[in-house]
Amino acid sequence: MHRLRGLAPGVALGLLLIDLVGMIVLSLVRPQFLSSYNLFVTGRDLSILLLVALAQMVVLSLGQMNLSIGSIGGLVAIIESGLMVRFGVPVPVALVAGILLGIVCGVINGLLVYWTKINSFVLTLGTSYVFAGINLGITHATPFYHIPNEVSSFGQARFGPIPLMAVVTVVLTLLLAGFLYQVVLGRQLLAVGGNAVAARLSGLPIRRATLTAHAISGFLAAVAGTMLMAQLGQGQPTIGATWVLPSFAGPIIGGAALSGGSAPVVGTVLAMVLISLIDDGLVLVSADPFWVEFLIGALILGAVVLGRTRLSDIRVFLRISAARPVGSIR
Amino acid sequence: MSAEPNPRTLEVRLEVSGIRKQFPGVVALDNVSLRLRAGEIHALLGENGAGKSTLIKILTGVYQPDEGEIRLDGTPVRFASPRAALAAGISVVHQERNLIPQFTVAENILLERIPTRGVQLVDHAAINRLARPWMNMVGVEAAPATPVAELSVAQMQLVEIAKALSLQARILLMDEPTAAITPHEVGYLFRILGDLRRRNVAIVFVSHKLEEAFELCDRVTVLRDGRNAAADVEMAAINRDRLVTYMIGRAEVIAELPPKPPAAEPVLEVAGLTTKGGDGALSLVLRKGEVLGLYGLVGAGRSNLAKTLVGEIKATGGEVRVRGALTHIASFREALEKYRFGYVSEDRKEEGLILLHSVRANTSITIWRRLRLLGQWIARSIEDAAILPSLRQLDVRSHSLSQSVGTLSGGNQQKVSIAKWLAAKADILIIDEPTVGIDIKTKNALHELIWDLAANGRSILLISSDMPEVIRLSDRILVMRNHAIVGELPNNHQYDEMSEAIMARLS
């Protein structure tokens, strides 16, 4: 069941099909889709946004939300670039400090949610402004230019069409999936998301599960912020500003239940691939880029409506339509 | 319904015949009939899954029958929606309350047709005035402007009946109305239903409790496996054994429970326990290998006591000794891991199980920490090996360990919520209302199981408001009332004698 729930077979299979069809159509209509450079650029965006989506998914699986993922990514990026550029801190030290900061931000979210019992939406809306505010206070909206070469070259590094960043994302995705499905703490986290009362009455540590989910979310947001900084070659204060919507789009299209208890890693990956395809496809066919969001919106609506009707409701629908002919004969 | 009580006419008001309803893979109803007369109370009985709910849903327009006919006052009808059924005068009072808690009693009664004045302004005075007569009819004594949230469960039920009556209901379907109210309130409800019968309303009374059907109803229809086991039989012409035979398809054999070794040393001693929930100085002793029954009505404080013992609610005073040692259990985790307590909640869906998750995950949840390998990893094979004996011992029926618990029957769900404590090797088990909403066959199986557990040296605190259950299973019975233990009775398993003794303590 854990494995099945992770794969969310129905949703994932559908997404996989749509992804494949999309790729085939796109490569037929616009052969440059398959060009090494296009795949690299698309893959790099995907590598970053997938981490953002997983950062949301892990909190959703607890039945909570994290609106501060973008602000954490942005704050981490400017702290790292600031340390390197302003204070000449060695790259590894700066990056480790930045990632730790992301985890701390996540733990703060988790502690606040656990202690105050206030809805995570409200709390992370608050911390999101706090983290973004610190970012602006430090930078006054001016980027830290000229980050060290080894960092910015990581952002450009690739093996043929495969960006080096993708390796980081793939490894983290696999680790996360293994953690959630087969490691004690991960399963406790899913159980708490599935039914917090039942989990507590089975002796599970609620606080640890809550903190872990938020810490992982902060960690993934920090890695995503670091990678975007490396790609841009500077510490942009606006990093993460547009992440809120895609962070929800991935898990929701991928089949996550907002009420918690499910963690569709594969579905989220496939959903983010689809979003990248749409993004890239519209660029390639020179469509109005402003319509990208419209399409993603339509996709979310479609996924949510389909998700609603997924199992039981389809059966109910079949029942009713099966009943109709008989009824009309009489 | 007019204000002047009509004499009971007993003409056939609703005639259902040859109803068939199929869902993918199951025939829920097959050639089912039901005849309902004005001015009668008609019992609709059957085990869980017999098709009672499906029939109710067809009568109220939620489902459409695949075959069959519904005649209202002799005219064939089809209810395309619940609204259509309501318009035809059929109202249902469900187990779950269908009221808006924040709204007032009067607003809830008149919800569909709020009186207004001027430009669609809500006329509160009119609402309260118009609702009053309906409230009087069912004896809701609260003011019309009282928010529903402030009422007791029984009063809410009366408000729902008032609402149905105000909608000109001529047919009232009562779906397990006595599941959550006290015997006193049941008596009152029955008087109200009797009143309505005199006013020529046709009432369907759905229940598990045969005693209530005998007390209240004129005629009975029994469903078993989606068919009529009995249709429109006069209640006076039938006895309890016959009715049970209709329900379960054979005579009810309550096997004598085998003898078990006598209870040994005390494992749990509670002295003068007080809690924030208002429990006053509770004391009890639970011995090894014993079933200690704790009988009390809903609201007597039984669950509060149970949750205090497992550390879920804070105790404010008193002593708890586990296996002789003074303890202060601060959290459920401690109760489980240090003192090997298990707790089967009365509310298995909300507090016991994670419905979305698998049988496997729901059973092994208590032992994940014990199963972990290097690096906190849980291997599927080790996990399954650890839980299979418990699941087999309880005879849990599921397609696979990966089936989600929400799709199991109530009885199997309950077995899973006990299996996880067997897997955890808990040996002090607090079991709260183990057989609520579980059919007769499975109930017997669960009773034998609980007995077995005690015979094998586990200690069981059995909390129940089901008197036959307590008298059948317990070695001793504690009677609880108003957050106090008002009596301890040695049990001789003689129902009549014991039930009288228990009732004497309660009054």
Interface residues (C-beta under 8 A of the other chain):
Chain A: M1 H2 R3 L4 R5 Q182 V183 V184 L185 R187 Q188 L190 A191 G194 N195 V197 A198 A199 R200 L201 S202 G203 L204 P205 A257 G261 S262 R315 L318 R319 I320 A322 A323 R324 V326 G327 R330
Chain B: Q22 F23 P24 Y63 Q64 P65 D66 E67 R78 V310 E312 F332 R333 A335 L336 E337 Y343 S345 E350 E351 G352 L353 I354 L355 L356 H357 S358 V359 R360 A361 I365 T366 W368 R369 L371 R372 G375 Q376 W377 I378 A379 R380 L401 S402 Q403 S404 K420
